[in-house]
Amino acid sequence: MPRRDPGPSVKDPELYEKLRDEGSSKEKAARIANAAAGSSRTAVGRKGGKAGDYEDWTVEELRKRAAELGISGRSGMRKKELVTALRSH
């Protein structure tokens, strides 16, 4: 498969390619690749976990977060759909 050119804003193109091959969106792959380039790849995995599980959030909180991320169709989504959309973004 030909390599994709992630552009000059991606700081770790190898990790970006790996994440894209695993099915991550362009935005998510770039975000993770850039975070990993700023520290170490193992440190990036330890950063998370401060926000709590999406299941513990209210629908209003989930919709607000979905709006921040630009997820379309969020106003008609149920809680389970919002959680799925946020996790896959």
N, CA, C and O atoms as a printed pandas DataFrame, in Angstrom:
     atom_number atom_name residue_name chain_id  residue_number  x_coord  y_coord  z_coord
0              1         N          MET        A               1    0.848   -1.180    0.000
1              2        CA          MET        A               1    0.000    0.000    0.000
2              3         C          MET        A               1    0.892    1.240    0.000
3              4         O          MET        A               1    1.859    1.293    0.760
4              5         N          PRO        A               2    0.594    2.233   -0.827
5              6        CA          PRO        A               2    1.431    3.426   -0.851
6              7         C          PRO        A               2    1.294    4.216    0.436
7              8         O          PRO        A               2    0.224    4.269    1.041
8              9         N          ARG        A               3    2.386    4.823    0.839
9             10        CA          ARG        A               3    2.378    5.622    2.067
10            11         C          ARG        A               3    1.594    6.909    1.834
11            12         O          ARG        A               3    1.660    7.512    0.763
12            13         N          ARG        A               4    0.866    7.305    2.839
13            14        CA          ARG        A               4    0.132    8.568    2.778
14            15         C          ARG        A               4    1.046    9.670    3.298
15            16         O          ARG        A               4    1.849    9.436    4.201
16            17         N          ASP        A               5    0.933   10.839    2.750
17            18        CA          ASP        A               5    1.715   11.968    3.228
18            19         C          ASP        A               5    0.878   12.718    4.257
19            20         O          ASP        A               5   -0.103   13.369    3.897
20            21         N          PRO        A               6    1.253   12.637    5.537
21            22        CA          PRO        A               6    0.452   13.288    6.567
22            23         C          PRO        A               6    0.608   14.800    6.584
23            24         O          PRO        A               6   -0.169   15.490    7.244
24            25         N          GLY        A               7    1.589   15.325    5.880
25            26        CA          GLY        A               7    1.814   16.760    5.853
26            27         C          GLY        A               7    2.848   17.176    6.879
27            28         O          GLY        A               7    3.284   16.369    7.699
28            29         N          PRO        A               8    3.237   18.440    6.830
29            30        CA          PRO        A               8    4.315   18.910    7.693
30            31         C          PRO        A               8    3.935   19.077    9.159
31            32         O          PRO        A               8    4.819   19.206   10.005
32            33         N          SER        A               9    2.647   19.079    9.480
33            34        CA          SER        A               9    2.246   19.306   10.872
34            35         C          SER        A               9    2.362   18.054   11.742
35            36         O          SER        A               9    2.306   18.155   12.968
36            37         N          VAL        A              10    2.522   16.890   11.140
37            38        CA          VAL        A              10    2.655   15.646   11.911
38            39         C          VAL        A              10    4.122   15.443   12.249
39            40         O          VAL        A              10    4.979   15.389   11.366
40            41         N          LYS        A              11    4.396   15.331   13.550
41            42        CA          LYS        A              11    5.782   15.271   14.009
42            43         C          LYS        A              11    6.358   13.860   14.060
43            44         O          LYS        A              11    7.578   13.703   14.101
44            45         N          ASP        A              12    5.517   12.838   14.058
45            46        CA          ASP        A              12    5.988   11.447   14.067
46            47         C          ASP        A              12    5.248   10.681   12.980
47            48         O          ASP        A              12    4.263    9.999   13.264
48            49         N          PRO        A              13    5.720   10.788   11.723
49            50        CA          PRO        A              13    4.996   10.170   10.604
50            51         C          PRO        A              13    4.858    8.654   10.709
51            52         O          PRO        A              13    3.854    8.103   10.257
52            53         N          GLU        A              14    5.833    7.971   11.288
53            54        CA          GLU        A              14    5.743    6.508   11.411
54            55         C          GLU        A              14    4.581    6.103   12.312
55            56         O          GLU        A              14    3.804    5.211   11.970
56            57         N          LEU        A              15    4.466    6.754   13.453
57            58        CA          LEU        A              15    3.364    6.448   14.363
58            59         C          LEU        A              15    2.034    6.827   13.729
59            60         O          LEU        A              15    1.046    6.109   13.878
60            61         N          TYR        A              16    2.006    7.951   13.023
61            62        CA          TYR        A              16    0.796    8.381   12.322
62            63         C          TYR        A              16    0.327    7.292   11.357
63            64         O          TYR        A              16   -0.851    6.933   11.344
64            65         N          GLU        A              17    1.254    6.767   10.550
65            66        CA          GLU        A              17    0.924    5.721    9.586
66            67         C          GLU        A              17    0.397    4.471   10.274
67            68         O          GLU        A              17   -0.577    3.871    9.821
68            69         N          LYS        A              18    1.037    4.081   11.360
69            70        CA          LYS        A              18    0.606    2.890   12.102
70            71         C          LYS        A              18   -0.821    3.066   12.620
71            72         O          LYS        A              18   -1.646    2.160   12.500
72            73         N          LEU        A              19   -1.106    4.224   13.190
73            74        CA          LEU        A              19   -2.445    4.493   13.726
74            75         C          LEU        A              19   -3.495    4.538   12.618
75            76         O          LEU        A              19   -4.609    4.047   12.798
76            77         N          ARG        A              20   -3.144    5.122   11.475
77            78        CA          ARG        A              20   -4.081    5.163   10.347
78            79         C          ARG        A              20   -4.365    3.756    9.830
79            80         O          ARG        A              20   -5.503    3.430    9.490
80            81         N          ASP        A              21   -3.310    2.915    9.771
81            82        CA          ASP        A              21   -3.488    1.530    9.326
82            83         C          ASP        A              21   -4.385    0.754   10.279
83            84         O          ASP        A              21   -5.085   -0.169    9.861
84            85         N          GLU        A              22   -4.369    1.126   11.569
85            86        CA          GLU        A              22   -5.211    0.473   12.569
86            87         C          GLU        A              22   -6.632    1.003   12.556
87            88         O          GLU        A              22   -7.493    0.488   13.269
88            89         N          GLY        A              23   -6.891    2.035   11.748
89            90        CA          GLY        A              23   -8.257    2.536   11.595
90            91         C          GLY        A              23   -8.557    3.852   12.282
91            92         O          GLY        A              23   -9.707    4.292   12.271
92            93         N          SER        A              24   -7.563    4.500   12.880
93            94        CA          SER        A              24   -7.795    5.792   13.532
94            95         C          SER        A              24   -8.063    6.862   12.482
95            96         O          SER        A              24   -7.574    6.784   11.355
96            97         N          SER        A              25   -8.849    7.860   12.870
97            98        CA          SER        A              25   -9.112    8.966   11.955
98            99         C          SER        A              25   -7.838    9.787   11.763
99           100         O          SER        A              25   -6.896    9.672   12.548
100          101         N          LYS        A              26   -7.812   10.603   10.736
101          102        CA          LYS        A              26   -6.641   11.447   10.475
102          103         C          LYS        A              26   -6.359   12.354   11.667
103          104         O          LYS        A              26   -5.214   12.506   12.091
104          105         N          GLU        A              27   -7.419   12.951   12.196
105          106        CA          GLU        A              27   -7.264   13.884   13.313
106          107         C          GLU        A              27   -6.723   13.181   14.558
107          108         O          GLU        A              27   -5.808   13.678   15.214
108          109         N          LYS        A              28   -7.291   12.036   14.869
109          110        CA          LYS        A              28   -6.864   11.294   16.052
110          111         C          LYS        A              28   -5.424   10.799   15.899
111          112         O          LYS        A              28   -4.637   10.889   16.841
112          113         N          ALA        A              29   -5.077   10.283   14.730
113          114        CA          ALA        A              29   -3.720    9.794   14.489
114          115         C          ALA        A              29   -2.707   10.925   14.599
115          116         O          ALA        A              29   -1.635   10.743   15.174
116          117         N          ALA        A              30   -3.039   12.097   14.051
117          118        CA          ALA        A              30   -2.131   13.243   14.127
118          119         C          ALA        A              30   -1.975   13.722   15.562
119          120         O          ALA        A              30   -0.872   14.061   15.991
120          121         N          ARG        A              31   -3.078   13.751   16.304
121          122        CA          ARG        A              31   -3.037   14.203   17.696
122          123         C          ARG        A              31   -2.140   13.301   18.535
123          124         O          ARG        A              31   -1.333   13.789   19.326
124          125         N          ILE        A              32   -2.278   11.985   18.367
125          126        CA          ILE        A              32   -1.472   11.033   19.131
126          127         C          ILE        A              32   -0.015   11.081   18.688
127          128         O          ILE        A              32    0.888   11.057   19.524
128          129         N          ALA        A              33    0.220   11.149   17.385
129          130        CA          ALA        A              33    1.592   11.189   16.870
130          131         C          ALA        A              33    2.321   12.439   17.345
131          132         O          ALA        A              33    3.503   12.371   17.680
132          133         N          ASN        A              34    1.644   13.563   17.379
133          134        CA          ASN        A              34    2.273   14.798   17.845
134          135         C          ASN        A              34    2.516   14.782   19.344
135          136         O          ASN        A              34    3.532   15.300   19.808
136          137         N          ALA        A              35    1.609   14.202   20.103
137          138        CA          ALA        A              35    1.808   14.093   21.546
138          139         C          ALA        A              35    2.982   13.173   21.853
139          140         O          ALA        A              35    3.760   13.436   22.770
140          141         N          ALA        A              36    3.108   12.096   21.089
141          142        CA          ALA        A              36    4.201   11.149   21.298
142          143         C          ALA        A              36    5.545   11.777   20.947
143          144         O          ALA        A              36    6.553   11.475   21.585
144          145         N          ALA        A              37    5.569   12.638   19.947
145          146        CA          ALA        A              37    6.817   13.280   19.547
146          147         C          ALA        A              37    7.284   14.276   20.606
147          148         O          ALA        A              37    8.483   14.527   20.733
148          149         N          GLY        A              38    6.350   14.843   21.364
149          150        CA          GLY        A              38    6.691   15.813   22.401
150          151         C          GLY        A              38    7.246   15.183   23.655
151          152         O          GLY        A              38    7.919   15.855   24.437
152          153         N          SER        A              39    6.982   13.917   23.865
153          154        CA          SER        A              39    7.511   13.227   25.046
154          155         C          SER        A              39    8.031   11.875   24.590
155          156         O          SER        A              39    8.961   11.803   23.787
156          157         N          SER        A              40    7.448   10.828   25.087
157          158        CA          SER        A              40    7.788    9.492   24.601
158          159         C          SER        A              40    6.493    8.752   24.343
159          160         O          SER        A              40    5.445    9.116   24.876
160          161         N          ARG        A              41    6.562    7.729   23.538
161          162        CA          ARG        A              41    5.338    6.996   23.193
162          163         C          ARG        A              41    4.704    6.346   24.411
163          164         O          ARG        A              41    3.478    6.278   24.498
164          165         N          THR        A              42    5.502    5.870   25.348
165          166        CA          THR        A              42    4.921    5.236   26.534
166          167         C          THR        A              42    4.293    6.266   27.456
167          168         O          THR        A              42    3.308    5.966   28.131
168          169         N          ALA        A              43    4.837    7.465   27.500
169          170        CA          ALA        A              43    4.270    8.507   28.354
170          171         C          ALA        A              43    2.908    8.958   27.856
171          172         O          ALA        A              43    2.054    9.338   28.657
172          173         N          VAL        A              44    2.688    8.923   26.544
173          174        CA          VAL        A              44    1.407    9.347   25.977
174          175         C          VAL        A              44    0.291    8.441   26.465
175          176         O          VAL        A              44   -0.799    8.925   26.770
176          177         N          GLY        A              45    0.528    7.154   26.546
177          178        CA          GLY        A              45   -0.490    6.218   27.010
178          179         C          GLY        A              45   -0.848    6.401   28.470
179          180         O          GLY        A              45   -1.947    6.035   28.884
180          181         N          ARG        A              46    0.052    6.955   29.251
181          182        CA          ARG        A              46   -0.216    7.150   30.675
182          183         C          ARG        A              46   -0.903    8.463   30.973
183          184         O          ARG        A              46   -1.351    8.671   32.101
184          185         N          LYS        A              47   -1.003    9.365   29.994
185          186        CA          LYS        A              47   -1.569   10.680   30.234
186          187         C          LYS        A              47   -3.060   10.653   30.547
187          188         O          LYS        A              47   -3.536   11.445   31.361
188          189         N          GLY        A              48   -3.791    9.764   29.917
189          190        CA          GLY        A              48   -5.253    9.786   30.000
190          191         C          GLY        A              48   -5.803    9.357   31.350
191          192         O          GLY        A              48   -5.065    9.133   32.310
192          193         N          GLY        A              49   -7.124    9.252   31.390
193          194        CA          GLY        A              49   -7.787    8.737   32.570
194          195         C          GLY        A              49   -8.249    9.767   33.571
195          196         O          GLY        A              49   -8.677    9.394   34.664
196          197         N          LYS        A              50   -8.184   11.041   33.253
197          198        CA          LYS        A              50   -8.567   12.068   34.217
198          199         C          LYS        A              50  -10.042   12.455   34.117
199          200         O          LYS        A              50  -10.601   12.989   35.075
200          201         N          ALA        A              51  -10.676   12.196   32.983
201          202        CA          ALA        A              51  -12.037   12.660   32.762
202          203         C          ALA        A              51  -13.099   11.677   33.251
203          204         O          ALA        A              51  -14.261   12.068   33.365
204          205         N          GLY        A              52  -12.766   10.451   33.536
205          206        CA          GLY        A              52  -13.756    9.476   33.954
206          207         C          GLY        A              52  -14.414    8.806   32.762
207          208         O          GLY        A              52  -14.196    9.207   31.619
208          209         N          ASP        A              53  -15.202    7.807   33.024
209          210        CA          ASP        A              53  -15.888    7.076   31.962
210          211         C          ASP        A              53  -17.020    7.909   31.375
211          212         O          ASP        A              53  -17.728    8.610   32.098
212          213         N          TYR        A              54  -17.183    7.823   30.053
213          214        CA          TYR        A              54  -18.279    8.536   29.404
214          215         C          TYR        A              54  -19.635    8.063   29.924
215          216         O          TYR        A              54  -20.600    8.828   29.914
216          217         N          GLU        A              55  -19.719    6.816   30.377
217          218        CA          GLU        A              55  -20.988    6.311   30.905
218          219         C          GLU        A              55  -21.446    7.077   32.145
219          220         O          GLU        A              55  -22.637    7.104   32.456
220          221         N          ASP        A              56  -20.505    7.696   32.848
221          222        CA          ASP        A              56  -20.841    8.459   34.051
222          223         C          ASP        A              56  -21.262    9.893   33.736
223          224         O          ASP        A              56  -21.738   10.605   34.620
224          225         N          TRP        A              57  -21.095   10.319   32.493
225          226        CA          TRP        A              57  -21.448   11.675   32.086
226          227         C          TRP        A              57  -22.941   11.750   31.772
227          228         O          TRP        A              57  -23.563   10.743   31.433
228          229         N          THR        A              58  -23.505   12.940   31.885
229          230        CA          THR        A              58  -24.894   13.145   31.474
230          231         C          THR        A              58  -24.932   13.313   29.958
231          232         O          THR        A              58  -23.905   13.565   29.326
232          233         N          VAL        A              59  -26.127   13.172   29.379
233          234        CA          VAL        A              59  -26.289   13.347   27.938
234          235         C          VAL        A              59  -25.895   14.774   27.548
235          236         O          VAL        A              59  -25.271   14.983   26.507
236          237         N          GLU        A              60  -26.250   15.735   28.362
237          238        CA          GLU        A              60  -25.903   17.130   28.075
238          239         C          GLU        A              60  -24.382   17.331   28.047
239          240         O          GLU        A              60  -23.867   18.039   27.182
240          241         N          GLU        A              61  -23.669   16.712   28.985
241          242        CA          GLU        A              61  -22.206   16.805   29.008
242          243         C          GLU        A              61  -21.595   16.130   27.780
243          244         O          GLU        A              61  -20.637   16.632   27.191
244          245         N          LEU        A              62  -22.164   14.990   27.407
245          246        CA          LEU        A              62  -21.672   14.278   26.224
246          247         C          LEU        A              62  -21.888   15.103   24.959
247          248         O          LEU        A              62  -21.007   15.172   24.102
248          249         N          ARG        A              63  -23.055   15.727   24.841
249          250        CA          ARG        A              63  -23.346   16.559   23.667
250          251         C          ARG        A              63  -22.421   17.774   23.612
251          252         O          ARG        A              63  -21.981   18.179   22.536
252          253         N          LYS        A              64  -22.130   18.349   24.775
253          254        CA          LYS        A              64  -21.219   19.491   24.817
254          255         C          LYS        A              64  -19.831   19.074   24.338
255          256         O          LYS        A              64  -19.201   19.790   23.559
256          257         N          ARG        A              65  -19.354   17.918   24.801
257          258        CA          ARG        A              65  -18.036   17.423   24.379
258          259         C          ARG        A              65  -18.045   17.091   22.887
259          260         O          ARG        A              65  -17.073   17.367   22.184
260          261         N          ALA        A              66  -19.128   16.507   22.408
261          262        CA          ALA        A              66  -19.250   16.188   20.980
262          263         C          ALA        A              66  -19.231   17.470   20.148
263          264         O          ALA        A              66  -18.664   17.490   19.056
264          265         N          ALA        A              67  -19.841   18.532   20.653
265          266        CA          ALA        A              67  -19.826   19.812   19.952
266          267         C          ALA        A              67  -18.412   20.370   19.894
267          268         O          ALA        A              67  -17.999   20.908   18.867
268          269         N          GLU        A              68  -17.668   20.245   20.989
269          270        CA          GLU        A              68  -16.278   20.712   21.011
270          271         C          GLU        A              68  -15.436   19.997   19.960
271          272         O          GLU        A              68  -14.529   20.587   19.372
272          273         N          LEU        A              69  -15.744   18.721   19.728
273          274        CA          LEU        A              69  -14.991   17.928   18.762
274          275         C          LEU        A              69  -15.549   18.014   17.351
275          276         O          LEU        A              69  -14.947   17.500   16.407
276          277         N          GLY        A              70  -16.697   18.662   17.206
277          278        CA          GLY        A              70  -17.284   18.836   15.885
278          279         C          GLY        A              70  -17.963   17.589   15.338
279          280         O          GLY        A              70  -17.992   17.385   14.124
280          281         N          ILE        A              71  -18.506   16.758   16.208
281          282        CA          ILE        A              71  -19.202   15.543   15.784
282          283         C          ILE        A              71  -20.598   15.933   15.293
283          284         O          ILE        A              71  -21.386   16.522   16.034
284          285         N          SER        A              72  -20.888   15.599   14.045
285          286        CA          SER        A              72  -22.179   15.986   13.486
286          287         C          SER        A              72  -23.258   14.978   13.872
287          288         O          SER        A              72  -22.977   13.802   14.108
288          289         N          GLY        A              73  -24.484   15.458   13.931
289          290        CA          GLY        A              73  -25.622   14.620   14.275
290          291         C          GLY        A              73  -25.789   14.375   15.754
291          292         O          GLY        A              73  -26.615   13.555   16.153
292          293         N          ARG        A              74  -25.031   15.061   16.570
293          294        CA          ARG        A              74  -25.031   14.809   18.020
294          295         C          ARG        A              74  -26.353   15.148   18.698
295          296         O          ARG        A              74  -26.708   14.535   19.705
296          297         N          SER        A              75  -27.081   16.113   18.161
297          298        CA          SER        A              75  -28.318   16.530   18.824
298          299         C          SER        A              75  -29.387   15.437   18.797
299          300         O          SER        A              75  -30.257   15.400   19.667
300          301         N          GLY        A              76  -29.326   14.556   17.813
301          302        CA          GLY        A              76  -30.306   13.478   17.725
302          303         C          GLY        A              76  -29.830   12.153   18.295
303          304         O          GLY        A              76  -30.548   11.154   18.249
304          305         N          MET        A              77  -28.618   12.147   18.831
305          306        CA          MET        A              77  -28.058   10.884   19.336
306          307         C          MET        A              77  -28.508   10.598   20.761
307          308         O          MET        A              77  -28.711   11.504   21.569
308          309         N          ARG        A              78  -28.654    9.324   21.036
309          310        CA          ARG        A              78  -28.909    8.876   22.405
310          311         C          ARG        A              78  -27.566    8.735   23.108
311          312         O          ARG        A              78  -26.509    8.838   22.486
312          313         N          LYS        A              79  -27.627    8.497   24.417
313          314        CA          LYS        A              79  -26.407    8.446   25.220
314          315         C          LYS        A              79  -25.414    7.410   24.689
315          316         O          LYS        A              79  -24.228    7.710   24.556
316          317         N          LYS        A              80  -25.872    6.216   24.390
317          318        CA          LYS        A              80  -24.991    5.152   23.907
318          319         C          LYS        A              80  -24.333    5.541   22.584
319          320         O          LYS        A              80  -23.154    5.260   22.366
320          321         N          GLU        A              81  -25.097    6.188   21.701
321          322        CA          GLU        A              81  -24.564    6.634   20.421
322          323         C          GLU        A              81  -23.515    7.728   20.612
323          324         O          GLU        A              81  -22.498    7.747   19.918
324          325         N          LEU        A              82  -23.764    8.636   21.551
325          326        CA          LEU        A              82  -22.803    9.699   21.836
326          327         C          LEU        A              82  -21.494    9.126   22.358
327          328         O          LEU        A              82  -20.415    9.551   21.945
328          329         N          VAL        A              83  -21.592    8.155   23.271
329          330        CA          VAL        A              83  -20.406    7.519   23.836
330          331         C          VAL        A              83  -19.603    6.859   22.725
331          332         O          VAL        A              83  -18.383    7.011   22.666
332          333         N          THR        A              84  -20.275    6.131   21.849
333          334        CA          THR        A              84  -19.604    5.456   20.732
334          335         C          THR        A              84  -18.933    6.461   19.812
335          336         O          THR        A              84  -17.793    6.257   19.395
336          337         N          ALA        A              85  -19.629    7.542   19.492
337          338        CA          ALA        A              85  -19.076    8.566   18.600
338          339         C          ALA        A              85  -17.858    9.241   19.228
339          340         O          ALA        A              85  -16.868    9.492   18.541
340          341         N          LEU        A              86  -17.924    9.532   20.512
341          342        CA          LEU        A              86  -16.793   10.170   21.191
342          343         C          LEU        A              86  -15.596    9.243   21.267
343          344         O          LEU        A              86  -14.460    9.685   21.093
344          345         N          ARG        A              87  -15.828    7.979   21.522
345          346        CA          ARG        A              87  -14.721    7.033   21.619
346          347         C          ARG        A              87  -14.060    6.771   20.269
347          348         O          ARG        A              87  -12.861    6.500   20.212
348          349         N          SER        A              88  -14.812    6.847   19.206
349          350        CA          SER        A              88  -14.242    6.545   17.888
350          351         C          SER        A              88  -13.718    7.796   17.184
351          352         O          SER        A              88  -13.137    7.698   16.103
352          353         N          HIS        A              89  -13.914    8.947   17.775
353          354        CA          HIS        A              89  -13.449   10.184   17.138
354          355         C          HIS        A              89  -11.937   10.297   17.227
355          356         O          HIS        A              89  -11.361   11.273   16.745
